[in-house]
């Protein structure tokens, strides 16, 4: 006996029944993954990380502000390094 059922709209959309949302632990904004498993399709929660959490993890370390002299020196070092390779 299925956990729940949904009806497909003319636009190809479905509503996820409350029992399924509770079982998956999902709510508004959650992403679901659909995967083929032979003649069945499996729906599962796609990870627990929000885009905001990923953004914070990637950009958490902010570079320390540089002075104009430090930037000029860094550019000079990069130019010398590039010329040395060529």
Biopython code that builds the backbone (N, CA, C, O; Angstrom):
import numpy as np
from Bio.PDB.StructureBuilder import StructureBuilder

atoms = [
    (1, "UNK", "N", (0.845, -1.176, 0.000)),
    (1, "UNK", "CA", (0.000, 0.000, 0.000)),
    (1, "UNK", "C", (0.897, 1.250, 0.000)),
    (1, "UNK", "O", (1.801, 1.356, 0.829)),
    (2, "UNK", "N", (0.657, 2.189, -0.917)),
    (2, "UNK", "CA", (1.518, 3.365, -1.007)),
    (2, "UNK", "C", (1.376, 4.284, 0.215)),
    (2, "UNK", "O", (0.340, 4.314, 0.879)),
    (3, "UNK", "N", (2.440, 5.020, 0.480)),
    (3, "UNK", "CA", (2.437, 5.991, 1.575)),
    (3, "UNK", "C", (1.432, 7.096, 1.301)),
    (3, "UNK", "O", (0.701, 7.511, 2.202)),
    (4, "UNK", "N", (1.389, 7.578, 0.060)),
    (4, "UNK", "CA", (0.468, 8.643, -0.344)),
    (4, "UNK", "C", (0.419, 8.674, -1.861)),
    (4, "UNK", "O", (1.184, 7.978, -2.529)),
    (5, "UNK", "N", (-0.486, 9.486, -2.404)),
    (5, "UNK", "CA", (-0.557, 9.646, -3.851)),
    (5, "UNK", "C", (-0.757, 11.110, -4.193)),
    (5, "UNK", "O", (-1.209, 11.900, -3.364)),
    (6, "UNK", "N", (-0.412, 11.465, -5.437)),
    (6, "UNK", "CA", (-0.540, 12.833, -5.934)),
    (6, "UNK", "C", (-1.139, 12.780, -7.327)),
    (6, "UNK", "O", (-1.078, 11.756, -8.008)),
    (7, "UNK", "N", (-1.716, 13.892, -7.738)),
    (7, "UNK", "CA", (-2.263, 13.995, -9.085)),
    (7, "UNK", "C", (-1.401, 14.974, -9.873)),
    (7, "UNK", "O", (-1.068, 16.050, -9.374)),
    (8, "UNK", "N", (-1.044, 14.615, -11.081)),
    (8, "UNK", "CA", (-0.230, 15.437, -11.963)),
    (8, "UNK", "C", (-1.119, 16.486, -12.632)),
    (8, "UNK", "O", (-2.181, 16.154, -13.160)),
    (9, "UNK", "N", (-0.688, 17.754, -12.612)),
    (9, "UNK", "CA", (-1.451, 18.817, -13.270)),
    (9, "UNK", "C", (-1.125, 18.852, -14.754)),
    (9, "UNK", "O", (-0.198, 18.184, -15.211)),
    (10, "UNK", "N", (-1.886, 19.629, -15.497)),
    (10, "UNK", "CA", (-1.650, 19.781, -16.935)),
    (10, "UNK", "C", (-0.280, 20.401, -17.208)),
    (10, "UNK", "O", (0.288, 20.190, -18.279)),
    (11, "UNK", "N", (0.259, 21.166, -16.248)),
    (11, "UNK", "CA", (1.581, 21.778, -16.399)),
    (11, "UNK", "C", (2.708, 20.847, -15.948)),
    (11, "UNK", "O", (3.871, 21.250, -15.939)),
    (12, "UNK", "N", (2.379, 19.613, -15.576)),
    (12, "UNK", "CA", (3.398, 18.646, -15.169)),
    (12, "UNK", "C", (3.847, 18.813, -13.729)),
    (12, "UNK", "O", (4.931, 18.353, -13.371)),
    (13, "UNK", "N", (3.050, 19.453, -12.899)),
    (13, "UNK", "CA", (3.413, 19.686, -11.499)),
    (13, "UNK", "C", (2.655, 18.724, -10.596)),
    (13, "UNK", "O", (1.578, 18.237, -10.937)),
    (14, "UNK", "N", (3.252, 18.462, -9.427)),
    (14, "UNK", "CA", (2.572, 17.667, -8.405)),
    (14, "UNK", "C", (2.723, 18.363, -7.073)),
    (14, "UNK", "O", (3.623, 19.182, -6.888)),
    (15, "UNK", "N", (1.848, 18.040, -6.151)),
    (15, "UNK", "CA", (2.001, 18.470, -4.765)),
    (15, "UNK", "C", (2.567, 17.300, -3.994)),
    (15, "UNK", "O", (2.155, 16.159, -4.203)),
    (16, "UNK", "N", (3.499, 17.567, -3.114)),
    (16, "UNK", "CA", (4.068, 16.499, -2.298)),
    (16, "UNK", "C", (3.169, 16.360, -1.070)),
    (16, "UNK", "O", (3.032, 17.307, -0.297)),
    (17, "UNK", "N", (2.560, 15.200, -0.885)),
    (17, "UNK", "CA", (1.646, 15.015, 0.236)),
    (17, "UNK", "C", (2.336, 15.237, 1.583)),
    (17, "UNK", "O", (3.538, 15.015, 1.725)),
    (18, "UNK", "N", (1.557, 15.675, 2.559)),
    (18, "UNK", "CA", (2.090, 15.989, 3.888)),
    (18, "UNK", "C", (2.828, 14.803, 4.499)),
    (18, "UNK", "O", (3.882, 14.989, 5.108)),
    (19, "UNK", "N", (2.304, 13.597, 4.352)),
    (19, "UNK", "CA", (2.971, 12.415, 4.921)),
    (19, "UNK", "C", (4.367, 12.228, 4.321)),
    (19, "UNK", "O", (5.307, 11.862, 5.027)),
    (20, "UNK", "N", (4.498, 12.479, 3.023)),
    (20, "UNK", "CA", (5.791, 12.329, 2.348)),
    (20, "UNK", "C", (6.740, 13.434, 2.802)),
    (20, "UNK", "O", (7.912, 13.169, 3.070)),
    (21, "UNK", "N", (6.245, 14.681, 2.892)),
    (21, "UNK", "CA", (7.085, 15.793, 3.369)),
    (21, "UNK", "C", (7.595, 15.512, 4.771)),
    (21, "UNK", "O", (8.760, 15.768, 5.075)),
    (22, "UNK", "N", (6.728, 14.987, 5.625)),
    (22, "UNK", "CA", (7.139, 14.673, 7.002)),
    (22, "UNK", "C", (8.167, 13.548, 7.002)),
    (22, "UNK", "O", (9.160, 13.613, 7.727)),
    (23, "UNK", "N", (7.936, 12.526, 6.201)),
    (23, "UNK", "CA", (8.864, 11.381, 6.148)),
    (23, "UNK", "C", (10.245, 11.814, 5.651)),
    (23, "UNK", "O", (11.264, 11.347, 6.159)),
    (24, "UNK", "N", (10.277, 12.717, 4.646)),
    (24, "UNK", "CA", (11.547, 13.197, 4.105)),
    (24, "UNK", "C", (12.145, 14.332, 4.928)),
    (24, "UNK", "O", (13.328, 14.641, 4.789)),
    (25, "UNK", "N", (11.347, 14.949, 5.774)),
    (25, "UNK", "CA", (11.829, 16.082, 6.570)),
    (25, "UNK", "C", (12.069, 17.311, 5.714)),
    (25, "UNK", "O", (13.054, 18.023, 5.909)),
    (26, "UNK", "N", (11.164, 17.569, 4.755)),
    (26, "UNK", "CA", (11.325, 18.703, 3.860)),
    (26, "UNK", "C", (10.210, 19.716, 4.067)),
    (26, "UNK", "O", (9.157, 19.405, 4.624)),
    (27, "UNK", "N", (10.464, 20.925, 3.608)),
    (27, "UNK", "CA", (9.492, 22.001, 3.691)),
    (27, "UNK", "C", (9.705, 22.958, 2.540)),
    (27, "UNK", "O", (10.414, 22.643, 1.585)),
    (28, "UNK", "N", (9.086, 24.138, 2.628)),
    (28, "UNK", "CA", (9.226, 25.117, 1.547)),
    (28, "UNK", "C", (10.690, 25.425, 1.254)),
    (28, "UNK", "O", (11.477, 25.660, 2.171)),
    (29, "UNK", "N", (11.046, 25.423, -0.008)),
    (29, "UNK", "CA", (12.417, 25.707, -0.420)),
    (29, "UNK", "C", (13.317, 24.492, -0.475)),
    (29, "UNK", "O", (14.439, 24.581, -0.975)),
    (30, "UNK", "N", (12.853, 23.354, 0.028)),
    (30, "UNK", "CA", (13.664, 22.137, -0.025)),
    (30, "UNK", "C", (13.777, 21.655, -1.468)),
    (30, "UNK", "O", (12.890, 21.889, -2.290)),
    (31, "UNK", "N", (14.874, 20.986, -1.752)),
    (31, "UNK", "CA", (15.094, 20.438, -3.091)),
    (31, "UNK", "C", (14.971, 18.927, -3.005)),
    (31, "UNK", "O", (15.540, 18.293, -2.116)),
    (32, "UNK", "N", (14.216, 18.357, -3.945)),
    (32, "UNK", "CA", (14.060, 16.910, -4.012)),
    (32, "UNK", "C", (14.783, 16.394, -5.242)),
    (32, "UNK", "O", (14.792, 17.046, -6.286)),
    (33, "UNK", "N", (15.392, 15.216, -5.116)),
    (33, "UNK", "CA", (16.060, 14.566, -6.236)),
    (33, "UNK", "C", (15.194, 13.410, -6.714)),
    (33, "UNK", "O", (14.603, 12.689, -5.909)),
    (34, "UNK", "N", (15.124, 13.242, -8.011)),
    (34, "UNK", "CA", (14.381, 12.151, -8.632)),
    (34, "UNK", "C", (15.405, 11.257, -9.324)),
    (34, "UNK", "O", (16.230, 11.741, -10.098)),
    (35, "UNK", "N", (15.355, 9.957, -9.051)),
    (35, "UNK", "CA", (16.336, 9.043, -9.613)),
    (35, "UNK", "C", (15.631, 7.789, -10.125)),
    (35, "UNK", "O", (14.705, 7.285, -9.489)),
    (36, "UNK", "N", (16.071, 7.296, -11.269)),
    (36, "UNK", "CA", (15.503, 6.079, -11.836)),
    (36, "UNK", "C", (16.155, 4.873, -11.182)),
    (36, "UNK", "O", (17.371, 4.830, -10.998)),
    (37, "UNK", "N", (15.329, 3.892, -10.834)),
    (37, "UNK", "CA", (15.794, 2.647, -10.235)),
    (37, "UNK", "C", (15.047, 1.515, -10.936)),
    (37, "UNK", "O", (14.035, 1.025, -10.436)),
    (38, "UNK", "N", (15.554, 1.106, -12.095)),
    (38, "UNK", "CA", (14.858, 0.106, -12.899)),
    (38, "UNK", "C", (13.560, 0.684, -13.438)),
    (38, "UNK", "O", (13.571, 1.690, -14.148)),
    (39, "UNK", "N", (12.438, 0.050, -13.103)),
    (39, "UNK", "CA", (11.144, 0.550, -13.563)),
    (39, "UNK", "C", (10.477, 1.452, -12.525)),
    (39, "UNK", "O", (9.300, 1.788, -12.654)),
    (40, "UNK", "N", (11.233, 1.843, -11.493)),
    (40, "UNK", "CA", (10.708, 2.713, -10.438)),
    (40, "UNK", "C", (11.445, 4.043, -10.450)),
    (40, "UNK", "O", (12.554, 4.144, -10.973)),
    (41, "UNK", "N", (10.826, 5.055, -9.875)),
    (41, "UNK", "CA", (11.470, 6.358, -9.682)),
    (41, "UNK", "C", (11.517, 6.618, -8.189)),
    (41, "UNK", "O", (10.498, 6.516, -7.505)),
    (42, "UNK", "N", (12.687, 6.951, -7.683)),
    (42, "UNK", "CA", (12.891, 7.200, -6.261)),
    (42, "UNK", "C", (13.013, 8.702, -6.051)),
    (42, "UNK", "O", (13.757, 9.379, -6.761)),
    (43, "UNK", "N", (12.276, 9.217, -5.068)),
    (43, "UNK", "CA", (12.342, 10.633, -4.714)),
    (43, "UNK", "C", (13.015, 10.717, -3.352)),
    (43, "UNK", "O", (12.648, 10.001, -2.420)),
    (44, "UNK", "N", (14.014, 11.607, -3.245)),
    (44, "UNK", "CA", (14.699, 11.758, -1.962)),
    (44, "UNK", "C", (15.080, 13.220, -1.742)),
    (44, "UNK", "O", (15.152, 14.009, -2.684)),
    (45, "UNK", "N", (15.317, 13.552, -0.508)),
    (45, "UNK", "CA", (15.776, 14.891, -0.146)),
    (45, "UNK", "C", (17.179, 15.063, -0.690)),
    (45, "UNK", "O", (18.001, 14.152, -0.590)),
    (46, "UNK", "N", (17.462, 16.222, -1.263)),
    (46, "UNK", "CA", (18.759, 16.484, -1.887)),
    (46, "UNK", "C", (19.667, 17.207, -0.906)),
    (46, "UNK", "O", (19.833, 18.418, -1.056)),
    (47, "UNK", "N", (20.228, 16.601, 0.022)),
    (47, "UNK", "CA", (21.169, 17.270, 0.920)),
    (47, "UNK", "C", (20.494, 18.263, 1.845)),
    (47, "UNK", "O", (19.368, 18.697, 1.599)),
    (48, "UNK", "N", (21.178, 18.609, 2.885)),
    (48, "UNK", "CA", (20.610, 19.472, 3.913)),
    (48, "UNK", "C", (21.198, 20.866, 3.911)),
    (48, "UNK", "O", (20.933, 21.646, 4.826)),
    (49, "UNK", "N", (21.991, 21.200, 2.901)),
    (49, "UNK", "CA", (22.660, 22.486, 2.891)),
    (49, "UNK", "C", (21.887, 23.465, 2.027)),
    (49, "UNK", "O", (21.578, 23.181, 0.870)),
    (50, "UNK", "N", (21.576, 24.624, 2.601)),
    (50, "UNK", "CA", (20.915, 25.663, 1.824)),
    (50, "UNK", "C", (21.956, 26.406, 1.008)),
    (50, "UNK", "O", (23.150, 26.329, 1.300)),
    (51, "UNK", "N", (21.514, 27.119, -0.005)),
    (51, "UNK", "CA", (22.458, 27.898, -0.804)),
    (51, "UNK", "C", (23.138, 28.954, 0.057)),
    (51, "UNK", "O", (24.301, 29.286, -0.175)),
    (52, "UNK", "N", (22.430, 29.481, 1.041)),
    (52, "UNK", "CA", (23.037, 30.472, 1.941)),
    (52, "UNK", "C", (24.151, 29.847, 2.772)),
    (52, "UNK", "O", (25.190, 30.476, 2.976)),
    (53, "UNK", "N", (23.956, 28.625, 3.254)),
    (53, "UNK", "CA", (24.985, 27.952, 4.049)),
    (53, "UNK", "C", (26.214, 27.651, 3.191)),
    (53, "UNK", "O", (27.346, 27.795, 3.653)),
    (54, "UNK", "N", (25.995, 27.241, 1.964)),
    (54, "UNK", "CA", (27.116, 26.972, 1.055)),
    (54, "UNK", "C", (27.874, 28.259, 0.774)),
    (54, "UNK", "O", (29.105, 28.268, 0.787)),
    (55, "UNK", "N", (27.152, 29.345, 0.520)),
    (55, "UNK", "CA", (27.790, 30.638, 0.249)),
    (55, "UNK", "C", (28.644, 31.070, 1.439)),
    (55, "UNK", "O", (29.778, 31.514, 1.265)),
    (56, "UNK", "N", (28.096, 30.939, 2.651)),
    (56, "UNK", "CA", (28.857, 31.320, 3.842)),
    (56, "UNK", "C", (30.102, 30.463, 3.995)),
    (56, "UNK", "O", (31.151, 30.963, 4.399)),
    (57, "UNK", "N", (30.001, 29.175, 3.676)),
    (57, "UNK", "CA", (31.156, 28.290, 3.812)),
    (57, "UNK", "C", (32.247, 28.642, 2.807)),
    (57, "UNK", "O", (33.434, 28.586, 3.129)),
    (58, "UNK", "N", (31.848, 29.002, 1.601)),
    (58, "UNK", "CA", (32.830, 29.324, 0.564)),
    (58, "UNK", "C", (33.472, 30.681, 0.809)),
    (58, "UNK", "O", (34.682, 30.837, 0.649)),
    (59, "UNK", "N", (32.674, 31.653, 1.192)),
    (59, "UNK", "CA", (33.166, 33.018, 1.306)),
    (59, "UNK", "C", (33.363, 33.466, 2.750)),
    (59, "UNK", "O", (33.365, 34.664, 3.030)),
    (60, "UNK", "N", (33.528, 32.525, 3.661)),
    (60, "UNK", "CA", (33.680, 32.868, 5.074)),
    (60, "UNK", "C", (34.968, 33.651, 5.337)),
    (60, "UNK", "O", (34.983, 34.593, 6.130)),
    (61, "UNK", "N", (36.050, 33.248, 4.659)),
    (61, "UNK", "CA", (37.328, 33.938, 4.872)),
    (61, "UNK", "C", (37.406, 35.144, 3.955)),
    (61, "UNK", "O", (37.471, 35.013, 2.733)),
    (62, "UNK", "N", (37.400, 36.291, 4.550)),
    (62, "UNK", "CA", (37.528, 37.516, 3.759)),
    (62, "UNK", "C", (38.991, 37.915, 3.716)),
    (62, "UNK", "O", (39.684, 37.850, 4.732)),
    (63, "UNK", "N", (39.461, 38.324, 2.562)),
    (63, "UNK", "CA", (40.865, 38.737, 2.483)),
    (63, "UNK", "C", (41.097, 39.996, 3.320)),
    (63, "UNK", "O", (40.218, 40.847, 3.457)),
    (64, "UNK", "N", (42.291, 40.085, 3.865)),
    (64, "UNK", "CA", (42.615, 41.280, 4.631)),
    (64, "UNK", "C", (42.838, 42.435, 3.661)),
    (64, "UNK", "O", (43.443, 42.252, 2.604)),
    (65, "UNK", "N", (42.358, 43.605, 4.012)),
    (65, "UNK", "CA", (42.540, 44.760, 3.120)),
    (65, "UNK", "C", (44.019, 45.035, 2.872)),
    (65, "UNK", "O", (44.838, 44.927, 3.784)),
    (66, "UNK", "N", (44.349, 45.384, 1.650)),
    (66, "UNK", "CA", (45.734, 45.673, 1.266)),
    (66, "UNK", "C", (45.875, 47.165, 0.970)),
    (66, "UNK", "O", (44.937, 47.826, 0.526)),
    (67, "UNK", "N", (47.054, 47.657, 1.228)),
    (67, "UNK", "CA", (47.345, 49.051, 0.872)),
    (67, "UNK", "C", (47.676, 49.110, -0.612)),
    (67, "UNK", "O", (47.909, 48.077, -1.238)),
    (68, "UNK", "N", (47.698, 50.290, -1.166)),
    (68, "UNK", "CA", (48.042, 50.466, -2.569)),
    (68, "UNK", "C", (49.465, 49.968, -2.839)),
    (68, "UNK", "O", (49.724, 49.361, -3.878)),
    (69, "UNK", "N", (50.373, 50.222, -1.918)),
    (69, "UNK", "CA", (51.753, 49.773, -2.081)),
    (69, "UNK", "C", (51.832, 48.244, -2.097)),
    (69, "UNK", "O", (52.583, 47.666, -2.883)),
    (70, "UNK", "N", (51.049, 47.587, -1.220)),
    (70, "UNK", "CA", (51.052, 46.121, -1.194)),
    (70, "UNK", "C", (50.473, 45.549, -2.493)),
    (70, "UNK", "O", (50.974, 44.549, -3.007)),
    (71, "UNK", "N", (49.421, 46.181, -3.021)),
    (71, "UNK", "CA", (48.852, 45.725, -4.285)),
    (71, "UNK", "C", (49.837, 45.909, -5.428)),
    (71, "UNK", "O", (49.982, 45.019, -6.266)),
    (72, "UNK", "N", (50.517, 47.054, -5.476)),
    (72, "UNK", "CA", (51.523, 47.289, -6.514)),
    (72, "UNK", "C", (52.632, 46.254, -6.438)),
    (72, "UNK", "O", (53.070, 45.732, -7.463)),
    (73, "UNK", "N", (53.089, 45.954, -5.225)),
    (73, "UNK", "CA", (54.152, 44.969, -5.051)),
    (73, "UNK", "C", (53.682, 43.588, -5.520)),
    (73, "UNK", "O", (54.438, 42.868, -6.171)),
    (74, "UNK", "N", (52.448, 43.217, -5.196)),
    (74, "UNK", "CA", (51.900, 41.921, -5.599)),
    (74, "UNK", "C", (51.776, 41.814, -7.110)),
    (74, "UNK", "O", (52.079, 40.771, -7.689)),
    (75, "UNK", "N", (51.329, 42.894, -7.753)),
    (75, "UNK", "CA", (51.221, 42.902, -9.212)),
    (75, "UNK", "C", (52.605, 42.758, -9.844)),
    (75, "UNK", "O", (52.789, 42.023, -10.814)),
    (76, "UNK", "N", (53.569, 43.474, -9.275)),
    (76, "UNK", "CA", (54.947, 43.382, -9.779)),
    (76, "UNK", "C", (55.488, 41.968, -9.671)),
    (76, "UNK", "O", (56.113, 41.473, -10.609)),
    (77, "UNK", "N", (55.258, 41.310, -8.545)),
    (77, "UNK", "CA", (55.721, 39.923, -8.367)),
    (77, "UNK", "C", (55.056, 38.999, -9.390)),
    (77, "UNK", "O", (55.709, 38.116, -9.946)),
    (78, "UNK", "N", (53.768, 39.199, -9.637)),
    (78, "UNK", "CA", (53.059, 38.350, -10.585)),
    (78, "UNK", "C", (53.590, 38.557, -12.002)),
    (78, "UNK", "O", (53.755, 37.593, -12.750)),
    (79, "UNK", "N", (53.855, 39.797, -12.369)),
    (79, "UNK", "CA", (54.393, 40.087, -13.705)),
    (79, "UNK", "C", (55.755, 39.417, -13.872)),
    (79, "UNK", "O", (56.017, 38.808, -14.908)),
    (80, "UNK", "N", (56.626, 39.522, -12.865)),
    (80, "UNK", "CA", (57.946, 38.887, -12.935)),
    (80, "UNK", "C", (57.814, 37.373, -13.046)),
    (80, "UNK", "O", (58.536, 36.736, -13.813)),
    (81, "UNK", "N", (56.888, 36.797, -12.278)),
    (81, "UNK", "CA", (56.685, 35.347, -12.315)),
    (81, "UNK", "C", (56.209, 34.902, -13.700)),
    (81, "UNK", "O", (56.666, 33.882, -14.216)),
    (82, "UNK", "N", (55.296, 35.662, -14.297)),
    (82, "UNK", "CA", (54.781, 35.300, -15.622)),
    (82, "UNK", "C", (55.873, 35.428, -16.692)),
    (82, "UNK", "O", (55.966, 34.591, -17.589)),
    (83, "UNK", "N", (56.679, 36.454, -16.598)),
    (83, "UNK", "CA", (57.754, 36.638, -17.585)),
    (83, "UNK", "C", (58.819, 35.562, -17.446)),
    (83, "UNK", "O", (59.433, 35.163, -18.436)),
    (84, "UNK", "N", (59.041, 35.094, -16.239)),
    (84, "UNK", "CA", (60.056, 34.068, -16.018)),
    (84, "UNK", "C", (59.632, 32.743, -16.657)),
    (84, "UNK", "O", (60.484, 31.957, -17.070)),
    (85, "UNK", "N", (58.334, 32.492, -16.739)),
    (85, "UNK", "CA", (57.853, 31.255, -17.351)),
    (85, "UNK", "C", (57.932, 31.290, -18.868)),
    (85, "UNK", "O", (58.157, 30.262, -19.506)),
    (86, "UNK", "N", (57.743, 32.496, -19.460)),
    (86, "UNK", "CA", (57.630, 32.633, -20.895)),
    (86, "UNK", "C", (58.918, 32.576, -21.602)),
    (86, "UNK", "O", (58.955, 32.680, -22.828)),
]
sb = StructureBuilder()
sb.init_structure("model")
sb.init_model(0)
sb.init_chain("A")
sb.init_seg("    ")
for serial, (resi, resn, name, xyz) in enumerate(atoms, 1):
    if name == "N":
        sb.init_residue(resn, " ", resi, " ")
    sb.init_atom(name, np.array(xyz, "f"), 0.0, 1.0, " ", f" {name:<3s}", serial, name[0])
structure = sb.get_structure()
